[in-house]
Amino acid sequence: MTIPDYFEAMLEMRGLSLGTFGSAEWRVDSAQPHQLKGGTLRLTLRAPKLRVYDIWAEVDGGWIQLNPVPGHSDQWSNDDLSGATIARIRLWVGPSWDMTLEPAPPRKTVPLGAGIVYTPPLDEPPAAVVDVAPYVPVVDGEPPLPSERENVQLPSKVRRWVRAARDGVVVCAFLEDWTSACAGAAAHGWMVGLPRGEDLLETYARTSGADRRIADHDRGFARWLTIELGRATRTGLDNRRELEARRPGARLLHEALQNLSRALSDDLQVVYVPPAVVGTAVRHEWLVDEALAAKLDNPVIAAGSHRPMFVLRPCLSRGGVVVVEGEVV
């Protein structure tokens, strides 16, 4: 009997067929069937031969792992999913504890006399418990198979940088500040979809560029996070109302990015206040997304001259040299 590694379906379907094994149903405490209120999902498994030991949810092209709620075998949660719009849900499954794939050997009996027969218990090895790795953001592709997670090792140079950065009291403080900024943006109605502060360093370390970089991870990290923030800011931005809703959250994240970058290296500078007019004089520092600007009712009137209305991405420089151009609409 072959058991697949996982089953998946859209969250809004409320259930999933597990083939010949049975089915699974879930319930969310939210008016929206594809959102998790409080980040908690309640799962009812109707498959006696299977057990679910890991659940992942796809949000904005990335994957987030839910963790079992202690004391509640049917509940899985992750605070990052609170209010998020989920595309797919994936259930990792294995055989149930009492399932035997091979036929059980015949039971031996021992006569004790007077018509009494004693059947000793089977001497079976204990079931192996699958140890689900804690939440690790998936940067590229899909979440790895459970058998592959233990083999994911960071290069030693990247690992040393992560350890050294985490040992810095100031860096840790501004990582927490980043988490607070994401929460502040969410309070204004914008789910940023970026990792929490506690996960930022590891997320960067697992990118394909970081594992090939020998040194200068401070600059590499700041560049990566600036670009990712720019991508998150423009995702789903298609009207003026959404822009205004994101403005206070974007300001919080820009400030958090500046503080975190300066904590890593004094010569890293994040500029999130653009000049009054973006023209040829600052073309090496600021870019204009003219198509989106026109869509948001702020078109470029004069060629080569634009009055910015909103910062899609701040400008990052090091020692006066621009590392990532800022972008405005």
C-alpha positions in Angstrom: 0.0 0.0 0.0 1.5 3.3 -1.1 0.8 6.5 0.8 1.4 9.9 -1.0 3.7 12.4 0.7 0.9 15.0 0.8 -2.5 16.0 -0.4 -3.5 19.6 -1.2 -6.6 21.7 -2.2 -7.9 25.2 -2.1 -8.7 26.4 1.4 -12.1 27.7 0.3 -13.2 24.2 -0.7 -13.6 23.3 3.0 -12.5 19.8 2.4 -10.2 17.4 0.6 -10.5 13.9 -0.8 -7.7 11.6 0.3 -8.5 9.0 -2.4 -9.1 5.5 -1.1 -8.0 6.6 2.4 -10.9 8.9 3.2 -11.3 12.6 3.5 -10.3 15.7 5.5 -12.4 18.7 6.4 -11.4 22.0 8.0 -13.1 24.9 9.6 -12.0 28.5 10.0 -13.5 31.1 12.3 -13.8 33.8 9.7 -16.4 35.2 7.4 -14.0 34.6 4.5 -13.6 30.9 3.7 -10.0 31.4 2.4 -8.7 33.3 5.5 -7.6 32.1 8.9 -8.9 34.3 11.7 -6.2 34.3 14.4 -4.2 32.1 12.2 -5.9 28.9 13.4 -7.3 26.1 11.3 -9.4 23.2 12.8 -9.0 19.9 10.9 -11.2 16.9 11.0 -9.6 13.8 9.5 -11.9 11.1 8.3 -9.2 8.6 7.3 -8.4 6.0 10.0 -5.3 4.7 8.2 -3.7 8.2 7.9 -2.4 10.8 10.3 -1.5 14.4 9.4 1.8 15.5 10.9 2.4 18.8 9.0 0.3 21.5 7.3 1.5 24.2 4.9 -0.4 27.1 3.4 0.5 29.1 0.3 0.2 32.9 0.6 1.2 35.3 -2.1 3.4 32.7 -3.8 5.2 31.7 -0.6 4.6 28.9 1.8 4.0 29.2 5.6 4.0 26.2 7.9 1.3 25.8 10.5 2.3 24.3 13.9 0.1 22.0 16.1 -1.6 23.8 18.9 -0.5 22.2 22.2 -3.4 20.3 23.8 -5.6 20.4 20.7 -4.9 17.6 18.3 -7.3 19.0 15.7 -5.9 22.6 15.7 -3.0 24.1 13.7 -2.0 27.7 13.7 0.5 30.4 12.7 0.1 34.0 13.6 1.5 35.1 10.2 -1.7 33.7 8.6 -4.1 35.8 10.6 -6.3 37.5 8.0 -4.1 36.4 5.1 -5.6 35.3 1.9 -4.6 31.6 1.3 -4.3 30.1 -2.1 -3.7 26.4 -1.3 -3.4 24.2 1.8 -1.2 21.1 1.8 -1.5 18.2 4.3 1.6 16.1 4.8 0.4 12.6 5.7 1.8 9.3 7.0 0.4 6.0 8.2 -1.6 6.0 11.4 0.0 4.7 14.6 -2.0 1.5 14.5 -1.7 0.8 10.8 0.4 -2.2 9.8 1.4 -2.4 6.2 2.4 -6.0 6.4 0.0 -8.8 7.6 0.3 -9.3 11.3 1.9 -12.6 12.4 -0.3 -15.2 14.0 -0.7 -14.7 17.7 0.8 -17.4 20.0 -1.2 -18.8 22.8 -0.1 -20.5 26.0 -2.5 -23.0 27.7 -2.6 -22.4 31.5 -4.9 -25.3 32.3 -8.5 -25.5 33.3 -9.4 -24.3 29.8 -7.6 -21.0 30.3 -5.5 -19.8 27.4 -3.1 -16.9 27.8 -2.2 -14.7 24.7 1.0 -12.7 25.4 1.1 -9.2 23.9 2.9 -8.7 20.6 6.5 -7.6 20.8 6.4 -4.7 18.4 8.8 -1.8 18.1 7.3 1.6 19.0 6.0 3.7 16.2 8.5 6.3 14.9 7.5 9.8 15.7 7.9 12.3 12.8 9.7 15.4 14.1 8.3 18.3 12.2 10.8 21.1 11.8 9.8 24.5 13.2 8.6 27.3 10.9 11.2 28.1 8.3 10.1 30.6 5.6 10.3 29.2 2.1 12.0 31.7 -0.2 12.0 29.9 -3.5 9.9 27.0 -4.7 7.8 24.8 -2.6 8.3 23.4 0.9 10.8 20.5 1.0 9.8 17.0 1.7 10.2 16.1 5.4 13.0 13.7 4.5 14.8 16.6 2.8 14.6 19.2 5.6 17.4 17.8 7.7 19.7 17.9 4.7 19.3 21.7 4.2 22.5 23.1 5.6 23.7 26.7 5.4 27.2 27.3 4.2 29.5 27.9 7.1 30.4 31.5 6.1 26.7 32.4 5.9 26.0 30.6 9.2 28.7 32.5 11.0 27.3 35.8 9.7 23.8 34.9 10.9 25.2 33.9 14.3 27.3 37.1 14.6 24.4 39.3 13.6 22.0 37.6 16.0 24.5 38.1 18.9 24.3 41.9 18.4 21.9 43.4 20.9 21.1 46.4 18.7 20.5 44.2 15.7 18.1 42.0 17.7 16.3 45.1 18.9 15.7 46.3 15.4 14.6 42.8 14.2 11.9 43.1 16.8 11.2 46.6 15.5 10.7 45.1 12.1 8.1 42.6 13.5 6.3 45.5 15.1 6.3 47.4 11.9 4.7 44.5 10.0 2.1 44.2 12.8 1.5 48.0 12.5 1.0 47.7 8.7 -1.5 44.8 9.3 -3.4 47.0 11.8 -3.8 49.5 9.0 -5.2 46.7 6.8 -2.1 45.8 4.8 -0.8 42.2 5.2 2.7 42.7 4.0 3.5 39.0 3.5 7.2 39.3 4.5 9.0 37.2 7.2 9.0 38.2 10.8 12.1 39.8 12.3 13.1 36.5 13.9 13.1 34.8 10.5 14.7 37.5 8.4 18.3 36.5 8.8 17.7 32.8 8.0 15.4 33.7 5.1 18.2 35.8 3.5 20.8 33.1 4.3 18.7 30.5 2.3 18.5 32.6 -0.9 20.6 31.4 -3.8 22.7 34.6 -3.8 23.7 34.4 -0.2 25.1 30.9 -0.3 27.5 32.0 -3.0 28.6 35.2 -1.3 31.9 34.9 0.6 31.7 38.2 2.4 29.8 41.5 2.7 26.5 39.9 3.9 25.5 43.1 5.6 25.2 44.8 2.2 23.7 41.7 0.6 21.0 41.4 3.3 20.1 45.1 3.1 19.9 44.9 -0.7 17.7 41.7 -0.5 15.3 43.1 2.1 15.0 46.4 0.2 14.1 44.6 -3.0 11.6 42.3 -1.2 10.0 45.2 0.5 9.5 46.9 -2.9 7.9 43.8 -4.3 5.6 43.4 -1.4 4.6 47.1 -1.6 3.5 47.0 -5.2 1.8 43.6 -5.0 -2.0 44.1 -5.5 -1.6 47.9 -5.7 -4.0 48.9 -8.4 -6.0 51.9 -7.1 -5.6 55.1 -5.2 -7.6 53.8 -2.3 -5.3 50.9 -1.7 -2.3 53.2 -2.0 -3.6 55.5 0.7 -4.3 52.5 2.9 -0.7 51.3 2.6 1.0 54.6 3.1 1.2 54.5 6.9 2.4 50.9 6.9 5.0 51.6 4.3 6.4 54.4 6.3 6.7 52.1 9.4 8.5 49.5 7.3 10.8 52.0 5.7 11.9 53.3 9.1 12.4 49.7 10.4 14.5 48.9 7.3 16.6 52.0 7.9 17.3 51.2 11.5 18.0 47.5 10.9 20.4 48.4 8.0 22.3 50.9 10.1 22.5 48.5 13.0 24.3 46.0 10.7 26.6 48.6 9.1 27.1 52.3 9.8 27.7 53.1 6.2 24.4 51.6 4.9 21.8 54.3 4.3 18.1 53.9 3.5 16.4 57.0 2.0 12.7 56.8 2.0 11.9 60.5 1.4 12.3 61.2 -2.3 13.0 64.6 -3.8 10.1 66.9 -4.6 10.7 66.2 -8.3 12.3 63.1 -9.7 14.1 64.0 -12.9 17.3 63.6 -14.8 19.4 64.9 -11.9 18.5 62.0 -9.7 18.0 59.3 -12.4 20.8 57.2 -10.8 19.0 57.2 -7.4 15.3 57.1 -8.2 13.1 55.4 -10.8 9.6 56.1 -11.8 7.0 53.4 -12.6 5.2 55.5 -15.2 2.6 52.8 -16.1 1.5 52.3 -12.5 1.7 56.1 -11.8 -0.8 56.6 -14.6 -3.0 53.9 -13.3 -3.0 55.5 -9.9 -3.9 58.9 -11.4 -0.5 60.5 -11.1 0.8 60.4 -14.7 4.1 61.9 -15.8 3.0 65.3 -17.3 6.5 66.5 -18.5 9.0 64.1 -20.0 11.8 63.4 -17.5 10.1 65.1 -14.6 7.7 63.5 -12.1 6.3 64.6 -8.8 6.3 61.4 -6.6 3.1 60.5 -4.9 4.1 57.3 -3.2 7.4 55.4 -2.5 7.3 51.8 -3.8 10.8 51.1 -2.8 13.3 53.2 -0.8 16.8 54.0 -2.1 19.6 52.0 -0.5 23.2 53.3 -0.7 26.5 52.4 0.9 29.3 54.9 1.4 27.5 57.2 -1.1 27.2 54.6 -3.8 23.7 53.5 -4.7 23.1 49.8 -4.2 19.4 49.7 -5.0 17.6 52.6 -6.7 14.4 53.9 -5.1 11.2 53.7 -7.0 8.2 55.9 -6.9 4.8 56.5 -8.6 
